[in-house]
Amino acid sequence: MPELPEVETVRRGLAPALEGRRILRAHTRRADLRFPFPDRMAERLSGARVNRLGRRAKYLAADLDTGETLIMHLGMSGRFTLGGEGLASFVHGAGGDPRHDHVLLEIEGGTTVTFNDPRRFGFFQLWPSAGVDTYPAFAALGPEPLANDFSGAALAEAFQGRRTPVKTALLDQRVVAGLGNIYVCEALHRAGISPRRQAASIGTARSERLAEAVRAVIREAIEAGGSSISDFAAADGGLGYFQHRFEVYGREGEACRGCGGAIRRIVQSGRSSFYCGTCQR
């Protein structure tokens, strides 16, 4: 599943082709993906102008001049392709077989946007723009890691009374929106905090260190075009490069670059946690 930096990379690549442009015609080639398409989705999108392409956590959100917002999720294998002279593709997951081209948008100016999803875990929804914050998947989301309302103090408050490991707490989208397994592992290492430590035991100083580590990791990952896990590729068709900066993720048994200790792997809530048992406490 793509995490925030990968989705932001896709958003930044798609935005120039979509923002301020009209969807001349929309086509759906099946009735559903993870969920059924909205009623008359192709008809409702045809003729609509995209005012802005935004992102909330791991979702893309296209604000339309019809008063609706098109909410899109890549799922596990979703792939957006921009067609037209000189345009590139955006990939997450293997594939590209045209049999899995499920949504096609013809954009004014000659661009086409195709959504290909072999595993069909992605989805599209339409929601009133005036109340987009009430969309069920958005309503309970915590602050964005690069937003002004995300801070050490916000983390400390969210962690109060939580007896779960801090790693599990950070993956809770109600605490921080958009964080996934890779970047939580990396942020905890930078902050020197063990993923096994109870969230409730994270004091003010550690919370401040952790918030700054989360912000730094996310900024650097976006600048690097994300991490090329499961064949993710950036806007120019090239791979994301943040995986070359991993300090702990996927490095079980290798030496910690900070202290020389061995990187360990444990399983927490069904997810692999990578950490250094020497410098993370």
N, C-alpha and C positions, 0 to 999 in steps of 0.2 A: 504494500500500500504506500503510495507516495506521501511524503510528509510535507510540512509547510514550505520549506525552501524549493522543493520540486514543483509544487503547485504554483508558487509565486513565479518561478522561472517560466512556466507555461503561460501564466497570466501576462507577464511582461512581453512575451513573444507574440501572443494573440492580440493584445490591445491595439497596436498600430493598425492592424488589418480590420478591426471591428469598430473601434470607437468613432462615433460620428458618422457611421455608415449605415445604410439601410439593408435589411435582409430582404432581398427581392423575392426569393422563394425558399421555403423550407420543405424538406422531405423526410419522412420517417419510413424505414423499410421493414419494420416489424412493430408489434403492438407494445412491446415492453423491453426493459433491460432488467435491472434488479427489481424495479417496480414498474407498473404500467405507465406509459407516457401520459401526461395530462390530456384531458379531453380536448380534441381538436388542436393539438399542439402545433402541428404544421401550419394550420390555418391562422392561428393566433400569432405565430412568429412571422409569417409572410407579410411584408410591408412595414414591419416594425423597424425603428431606428435604434441602434445601440448608443445610448448616451455615455455610458461608462462601463468598463469591465473591471469589477473589483474582486476581492477575495475575502472570505471569512473563514479562518482556520484552514481546513483542507478543501474548502468548497470555492468554486468560481461563481460569481454572481454578476450577470449582465443586466444592468438597469436599462429598460426599454422605454421609448416615448409613448407606449400604450398604457403606461401606469402599472405594468407588471415587471417582475424581475425573473429572468431565467437563471435558475440555480442548477449548477452542473457539478458532478462528482466523477472523478476518473476511475474509481473503484480500484481493482487490482491490475487490470490490463488495458485501461482506456488509453486511446491514442488520438490526438487531434492532428490532422494534417491540413496544412494550408496549400491549396492548389492555385497555380498562377505563375507567370514568368518570374523567376528569381526568388520564389518563396520556398521556405523549408518546411520540415515537418517537426512535430513535437511528439515524443514517444515516451510512454511508460508501459513497459511490458512488451513481450515479444509479439510478433504478429504482423499485421499489415495486409493480410489476406482480404481482398475486397468482398468476400462473402460475409465478412464481419463489419462492413460499413453500414452502420445502423441509422445515422442521422447525417443529413447533408444540408448545408446552408449555402445558398448562392448570394454572395454579397455584392453590392453595387461596386463597380470598378473592375469586375471580372474575377474577383477572388472567390474561391470555394473553400468552405470549412467542412471537413468530414470527420465524424467521430467513429472510430473503429474500436471494437471491444470484444475480443474473442471469448472472454469468460463471462461477460455480461453482468459484472458487479457494479458498473457505473450507473448513473441515473441522471435524469433531467426532470426538473419540476418548475412550474410557474407559480409565482406568489405575488400578491399585491405589493407594489413597491412601498406604499405608505406604511405598511405594517410588516416589512420584511424582517424586522428584529423579532417578530413573533413566530416566524417560521420555526417549527418544532426543533429542528436540528441546531438552530441558532439561539433559541431562547435561553438555554441553560449554559451557553459557552462562557468561559472565563475570559479574561483580558488577552489580547494579542501580545506576544512576547516583545514586540517592538513598539507597542503603544504606550502612551504616557501613563495609563493607569496600571501598568505592570511594574512592580517594584519589590524590593525586599520586604517592605512592610506588608504589601498585599500577600506575598507568599507566607509570611509568618502568620498572618491572620487566617489564611486558608488551611494552614497546617495544624492549627490549634485543635487539640483533642483527637487528632487522627492517629490511630494505633497501627496503621498500615505502613509498610516501608516507604521511604521517601520516593523511591523509583516508581512505585505503583501510584502514589499520590500525584506525581508530575504527569503521568499518562492520563490522569482523569481530566477530561476536557473542560470540566467545570472549574478547575484550578488555573490552567493555562490553555489557551486555545491553539490547536495545531501542532503541539509537540508529539513526536512519535519516539519509538524505541531508540533509533540511532542517535538522535540529538540529545535525548535525555541522558544516555550513557556518557556521551562526550561532555555535556555540561557538568554532570556530577563529578567527573574526573577533574575538570578544570577547577572546580570549586573545592576539591579535596574532601568530598563527602561520599561515604560508602552508600551504595544503593540499598544496603540492608538496614541502615539506621532508620528508626521510627520517625515518621514525619513530625510527630508532636515534640520530638526532642531537638528539632532544628531551631536554634535560638536566633536572635536578631542578627548577630554578626554573620553566622552561616547563611541565613536567608539573603542577606545583602550580597554576599559572595556568589551565591547560587543564581540570584536574579541577573547579576552582571555577566556570569558565565553563560547563562541561557541566551541573553541578548547578543553576546559576542559570537557564540557558535552559530546562531541563526543568521546574523549579518554576514559572517564569513561564508556560510554555506550558500546563501543567495548570490553573493558575489562570484562564487565558484561555479554557479549554475547547478547547484544541487549535488547529489551523490548518485553516481551511475550504478544503482542496484537494480536488478531485473530489467536491464537494458534501457533505463531512462536516458533520454538525450535532450539537450537544451535547444534553444530557439534556432540556432544555426545548423542543427543536425549533429553537432558535436556532443561528446559526452560531458556530463557534469564531472567536476574534478575534486569535490570535497572529500571523497573517499580516500584520496592520497594523503589527507591530513588527519585521518582517524588516529587518535591516541590510544583508544581502547577497543572500540567496536570491531568485532571480527578478528581480534588479535590474541585469542586465548593461547597461553603458553609462551608468548613472546615477551620480551623485556619492556618494562615501562620506560618510556623515554625520559621521564622525570627523575625516577629514583633507581631504576634498574631492577625493581622487583618484577615478579612474574604476573602477567595479566591473567585474571581468573574469569571463569564463566559460571554463572548460576542461573537457574530458571526461577523467575518470579511471575506469578499470575500468568503462566503459560508463555512468557517471553524471556528470551536470553538477556541476561545482564552481564556486561563485561566491565571489569574494574580492576584496579590495582589495590591489593589488600594491604600494601605497605603505606602508600601515601594518601589513601582515601579512608577516612575514619568516620 
